[in-house]
Amino acid sequence: MSIKYIKETIKYLLRSYPIIYPYIKEIEKMYAMTPEELNQRNEQVFLKIFRKAYDKSPFYHKLYTEANINKEDINGLDDIKKLPVITKDMVKQYADQMLVTSKCKLIKNHTSGTTGTPMTVYEDWPSIWREQAYFYCYRKKCGFIYGQPLVSLRGNLDKKDLYLKIHISNTLYLSSYNINQESIEIYYKKIREHNPIAIEGYPSSLYNLAILLKENKLQLHIPLTFTSSESLLEHQRALIEKQFNSHIYDHFGTTERTIRLSETLDHSGYVEDPGYSINEYLNDGEITTSLINKSFPLIRYKGDDIMEMIQPNIDEGKPLIKKILGRKSTCLIGKDGTHYSGALLTRVFKDITTIDYAQFIQNTQGKVTLNIVTNNNFSQNDKIKLDKIVHKQLGENNFDIIINQINKNQLIITSRGKYNYIINNISNKENR
């Protein structure tokens, strides 16, 4: 029995149905609320979070007092825009001071997001259980019940492991780092043997699998597909649904747990999951306030994912957002033809917090340059660790990799001032 098998089994047990059941009932009640009832409930939760942050968080107390905001000035959701916006840079610098409880009670998580910029966030167990309960409730609406056979293609396995079946969760994990001609017959056989009701994964990973199935004249029959972590493009949806004989249901969320959007069952757009957050949509991103992570409050937190809105206000049951535009990503292509998405590659920096920026540049298949901008705490041990992780994730023999330390002003920026985590200069003719 492998260590990975044990870890995934324990991870499932800690988030299993008996534990998340109270949160499932709570969310199901919110689905049944009228807009007025839900707004009132959200307002009460927000005020508790704000007042606790004001009293117990050194960061928020200083931020609000310096802005001449008293606790009594905020009496409802109508007052939320009086509060200053917090940024990713603030979270990176002051995460520990944002806490309203002891760190020893929390789960520490490092995320670089799709920009390659590392950041530390914290979660308490109730927020983890609520998050899982939201997944449970949404997937149940789509026709999937936890415990039914599931295939997961999200990066849980690295390059050296092709597949792993976790029996207690009835889940077959496949490596997103090995989707190529050499592995497609094995993947196809394992999926057929597992006979899944649903498959989950990054859109780009599922799309790459669908391409290989098409090229090899293979068809799967998986009723449901759940996508997340990247923008789902229309050509990806069409091919995945065709090759899998499936219906896709897309989800948008963040590691910071400040926003959660789910695709409507009729695929006409996205709606906010009830009671999860308070969201303000802008032309250049969104401002969100989490209602589920009360130990690490993020109040009016600025994100940069662009949403194409349908209308500013909605009637009950109608979608709010037509498309999520902010997570389009390119891929790196290995020597064996495997495509590595931006979401997949962020795992490389998950546990290295001394890198401020990272940028992959590819001009030839199987060759990549990784440029990093480090902070003063970057050490020789970090350099050794980075080299090991990069080669492990991408595969010892699948890429020729050069790692360079550069200055921030040497990062490649687009003409519109945008920084891209991956720059793939391979021509469309070379790319699949």
Secondary structure, DSSP 4 states (H G I P E B T S, - for coil): --HHHHHHHHHHHTTSHHHHHHHHHHHHHHHTS-HHHHHHHHHHHHHHHHHHHHHH-HHHHHHHHHTT--GGG--SGGGGGGSPPB-HHHHHHHHHHH-SS-GGGSEEEEE-GGGT--EEEEE-HHHHHHHHHHHHHHHHHHT--TTS-EEEESSSS-TT--EEEETTTTEEEE-GGG-STTTHHHHHHHHHHH--SEEEE-HHHHHHHHHHHHHTT-----SEEEE-SS---HHHHHHHHHHHT-EEEEEEE-TT---EEEE-TTSS-EEEPTTSEEEEEETTEEEEEESS--SS---SEEE---EEES-SS--TTS-SEEEE-TT---EEE-TTS-EEEHHHHGGGGTT-TTEEEEEEEEEETTEEEEEEEE-TT--HHHHHHHHHHHHHHH-TTT-EEEEEE--GGGS-B-TTS-B-SEEE---TTT--
